[in-house]
Amino acid sequence: MILKSQVEWALHCCAILAGLPEGRYLSTKALAEFHGLPKEYLSKALQSLSQAGLVHTTLGPSGGYRLARAPADLTFLDIVEAVEGKAQTFVCNNIRANNPCRPHDYCESSPCAVARVMWEADEAWRQKLRSVSFSDLIETLARDIPPDLWKNSSEWVLERAG
């Protein structure tokens, strides 16, 4: 399975937005600059988040984006599904019905073992993404990122937040 690069961008942007103080917004331009991304393409990912109701937007010189939910109430799965959609990652086309050795009166009424394994794997993947909130991510980043880089990054973001 290959996810759109917009999923990665949206996840990273939400990590930044999770640290914004109440009532502050960060522009697409600042988010694009921080991550070294083309603003026009990043806008599409942010629009997906906005359409899904995961971020609030505002216009004007101090406009931009902020999370619509508390970081503890926003999961990785929310972001992935906002960008990629909610469809299952595996679609069964029942190719086993093409088996030339299958008797004509033989009818398979349940999904095959391949489909069941793939659907179980898809659900396990989604459950893992559902289990990680952005407050969890912020705690992990605070431990993983060197303190000076964490501080400098936070200051950089806050200087640009409207």
GIKANOR-V846826 format. One record per residue. N is the residue number from 1. RES is the residue in three letters. PHI is phi as a letter, one per 30 degrees, with the letter a starting at -180 (none if undefined). OMEGA is omega in whole degrees, 0 to 359 (999 if undefined). Layout:
n->N res->RES phi->PHI omega->OMEGA
n->N res->RES phi->PHI omega->OMEGA
This chain:
n->1 res->MET phi->none omega->177
n->2 res->ILE phi->b omega->179
n->3 res->LEU phi->d omega->176
n->4 res->LYS phi->d omega->177
n->5 res->SER phi->d omega->178
n->6 res->GLN phi->d omega->177
n->7 res->VAL phi->d omega->178
n->8 res->GLU phi->e omega->181
n->9 res->TRP phi->d omega->182
n->10 res->ALA phi->d omega->178
n->11 res->LEU phi->d omega->179
n->12 res->HIS phi->d omega->179
n->13 res->CYS phi->d omega->179
n->14 res->CYS phi->d omega->176
n->15 res->ALA phi->d omega->178
n->16 res->ILE phi->d omega->182
n->17 res->LEU phi->d omega->179
n->18 res->ALA phi->d omega->181
n->19 res->GLY phi->c omega->181
n->20 res->LEU phi->d omega->174
n->21 res->PRO phi->d omega->180
n->22 res->GLU phi->e omega->176
n->23 res->GLY phi->i omega->180
n->24 res->ARG phi->c omega->181
n->25 res->TYR phi->b omega->177
n->26 res->LEU phi->b omega->185
n->27 res->SER phi->d omega->174
n->28 res->THR phi->e omega->180
n->29 res->LYS phi->e omega->180
n->30 res->ALA phi->d omega->178
n->31 res->LEU phi->d omega->179
n->32 res->ALA phi->d omega->179
n->33 res->GLU phi->d omega->181
n->34 res->PHE phi->e omega->184
n->35 res->HIS phi->c omega->180
n->36 res->GLY phi->i omega->183
n->37 res->LEU phi->c omega->174
n->38 res->PRO phi->d omega->184
n->39 res->LYS phi->e omega->184
n->40 res->GLU phi->d omega->180
n->41 res->TYR phi->d omega->178
n->42 res->LEU phi->d omega->179
n->43 res->SER phi->e omega->180
n->44 res->LYS phi->d omega->179
n->45 res->ALA phi->d omega->180
n->46 res->LEU phi->d omega->176
n->47 res->GLN phi->d omega->177
n->48 res->SER phi->d omega->179
n->49 res->LEU phi->d omega->179
n->50 res->SER phi->d omega->180
n->51 res->GLN phi->d omega->179
n->52 res->ALA phi->d omega->179
n->53 res->GLY phi->i omega->182
n->54 res->LEU phi->c omega->176
n->55 res->VAL phi->b omega->171
n->56 res->HIS phi->c omega->177
n->57 res->THR phi->b omega->174
n->58 res->THR phi->b omega->181
n->59 res->LEU phi->c omega->175
n->60 res->GLY phi->j omega->184
n->61 res->PRO phi->d omega->178
n->62 res->SER phi->c omega->183
n->63 res->GLY phi->d omega->179
n->64 res->GLY phi->l omega->185
n->65 res->TYR phi->b omega->169
n->66 res->ARG phi->a omega->180
n->67 res->LEU phi->d omega->177
n->68 res->ALA phi->d omega->179
n->69 res->ARG phi->b omega->172
n->70 res->ALA phi->d omega->179
n->71 res->PRO phi->e omega->179
n->72 res->ALA phi->d omega->183
n->73 res->ASP phi->c omega->180
n->74 res->LEU phi->b omega->183
n->75 res->THR phi->c omega->175
n->76 res->PHE phi->e omega->180
n->77 res->LEU phi->d omega->177
n->78 res->ASP phi->e omega->183
n->79 res->ILE phi->d omega->180
n->80 res->VAL phi->e omega->182
n->81 res->GLU phi->d omega->177
n->82 res->ALA phi->d omega->182
n->83 res->VAL phi->d omega->187
n->84 res->GLU phi->c omega->187
n->85 res->GLY phi->j omega->186
n->86 res->LYS phi->c omega->182
n->87 res->ALA phi->d omega->177
n->88 res->GLN phi->d omega->181
n->89 res->THR phi->d omega->179
n->90 res->PHE phi->b omega->177
n->91 res->VAL phi->c omega->179
n->92 res->CYS phi->d omega->178
n->93 res->ASN phi->c omega->177
n->94 res->ASN phi->h omega->180
n->95 res->ILE phi->d omega->177
n->96 res->ARG phi->d omega->178
n->97 res->ALA phi->d omega->179
n->98 res->ASN phi->d omega->182
n->99 res->ASN phi->d omega->182
n->100 res->PRO phi->d omega->180
n->101 res->CYS phi->c omega->182
n->102 res->ARG phi->d omega->176
n->103 res->PRO phi->d omega->183
n->104 res->HIS phi->d omega->181
n->105 res->ASP phi->c omega->179
n->106 res->TYR phi->d omega->183
n->107 res->CYS phi->b omega->175
n->108 res->GLU phi->c omega->183
n->109 res->SER phi->c omega->180
n->110 res->SER phi->c omega->179
n->111 res->PRO phi->d omega->182
n->112 res->CYS phi->d omega->182
n->113 res->ALA phi->d omega->179
n->114 res->VAL phi->d omega->180
n->115 res->ALA phi->d omega->181
n->116 res->ARG phi->d omega->179
n->117 res->VAL phi->d omega->181
n->118 res->MET phi->d omega->179
n->119 res->TRP phi->d omega->176
n->120 res->GLU phi->d omega->178
n->121 res->ALA phi->d omega->178
n->122 res->ASP phi->d omega->180
n->123 res->GLU phi->d omega->178
n->124 res->ALA phi->d omega->178
n->125 res->TRP phi->d omega->179
n->126 res->ARG phi->d omega->178
n->127 res->GLN phi->d omega->177
n->128 res->LYS phi->d omega->179
n->129 res->LEU phi->d omega->179
n->130 res->ARG phi->d omega->185
n->131 res->SER phi->d omega->183
n->132 res->VAL phi->c omega->178
n->133 res->SER phi->c omega->178
n->134 res->PHE phi->d omega->172
n->135 res->SER phi->d omega->174
n->136 res->ASP phi->d omega->181
n->137 res->LEU phi->d omega->180
n->138 res->ILE phi->d omega->177
n->139 res->GLU phi->d omega->179
n->140 res->THR phi->d omega->180
n->141 res->LEU phi->d omega->179
n->142 res->ALA phi->d omega->177
n->143 res->ARG phi->d omega->188
n->144 res->ASP phi->d omega->186
n->145 res->ILE phi->d omega->178
n->146 res->PRO phi->e omega->185
n->147 res->PRO phi->e omega->180
n->148 res->ASP phi->d omega->179
n->149 res->LEU phi->d omega->178
n->150 res->TRP phi->e omega->181
n->151 res->LYS phi->d omega->181
n->152 res->ASN phi->d omega->179
n->153 res->SER phi->d omega->179
n->154 res->SER phi->d omega->179
n->155 res->GLU phi->d omega->180
n->156 res->TRP phi->e omega->181
n->157 res->VAL phi->d omega->183
n->158 res->LEU phi->d omega->176
n->159 res->GLU phi->d omega->184
n->160 res->ARG phi->c omega->182
n->161 res->ALA phi->d omega->180
n->162 res->GLY phi->c omega->999
